[in-house]
Amino acid sequence: GNLVYRKAARNFGPIMATAAKTTIVEVSQLVALGDLDPENIITPGIFVQRVFSLENLTAAQRA
C-alpha cells in the first residue's frame, strides 16, 4: 500500500489519498516488501484501502 508517484500524479494524489474516506489506487508495478526506499514513499500504506494492479493486463485490457 505504500505509494511512490511519478510526474503530475504527485500534485494532488498524496493530498487526496490522506483526506479521502476510501482510497483506491491503480498501480503499474507492485514491488516486494522492503524494495522501496522509505525516504521515497510519499503516501504510507495506512491511507490505501484498495489496490488495482495493471501489471498482468494486456494492452487491450488496459484501454
VMD Tcl script that draws the C-alpha trace (Angstrom):
set ca {
  {0.00 0.00 0.00}
  {2.94 2.45 0.20}
  {2.87 4.78 -2.81}
  {5.54 6.49 -4.87}
  {4.27 8.92 -7.53}
  {5.60 9.89 -10.94}
  {5.26 13.20 -12.74}
  {1.92 15.05 -12.44}
  {0.35 12.43 -10.16}
  {2.40 13.92 -7.35}
  {0.41 17.20 -7.45}
  {-2.85 16.23 -5.75}
  {-2.59 12.45 -5.32}
  {-0.97 12.46 -1.88}
  {-3.32 15.13 -0.53}
  {-6.43 13.36 -1.79}
  {-5.25 9.96 -0.52}
  {-4.81 11.26 3.00}
  {-8.10 13.20 3.00}
  {-10.36 10.56 1.43}
  {-12.52 8.13 3.36}
  {-11.63 5.35 0.87}
  {-8.53 5.41 -1.33}
  {-8.35 3.15 -4.40}
  {-5.08 3.21 -6.31}
  {-4.20 1.99 -9.79}
  {-0.57 0.90 -9.98}
  {1.62 -0.07 -12.90}
  {4.00 -2.11 -10.75}
  {3.78 -3.98 -7.45}
  {7.05 -4.48 -5.57}
  {8.02 -6.77 -2.72}
  {8.08 -5.62 0.87}
  {11.29 -3.72 1.54}
  {12.03 -2.88 -2.13}
  {11.08 0.79 -1.76}
  {13.38 3.24 -0.06}
  {11.42 4.65 2.91}
  {12.71 8.13 2.03}
  {10.90 7.95 -1.36}
  {7.48 6.86 -0.07}
  {5.00 9.72 -0.46}
  {1.77 8.11 0.78}
  {2.05 5.47 3.51}
  {0.01 2.29 3.08}
  {-2.19 3.16 6.06}
  {-4.08 5.57 3.74}
  {-4.68 2.96 0.97}
  {-7.71 0.66 1.20}
  {-7.75 -0.92 -2.29}
  {-5.06 -1.61 -4.91}
  {-5.76 -2.30 -8.59}
  {-2.69 -3.55 -10.47}
  {-2.15 -3.09 -14.21}
  {0.89 -5.39 -14.12}
  {-0.73 -8.51 -15.59}
  {-3.13 -6.83 -18.03}
  {-2.61 -6.83 -21.78}
  {-2.61 -3.59 -23.77}
  {-6.17 -4.32 -24.96}
  {-7.39 -4.79 -21.40}
  {-5.77 -1.52 -20.30}
  {-7.56 0.51 -22.98}
}
mol new
graphics top color blue
foreach p $ca { graphics top sphere $p radius 0.5 }
foreach p [lrange $ca 0 end-1] q [lrange $ca 1 end] { graphics top cylinder $p $q radius 0.2 }
display resetview
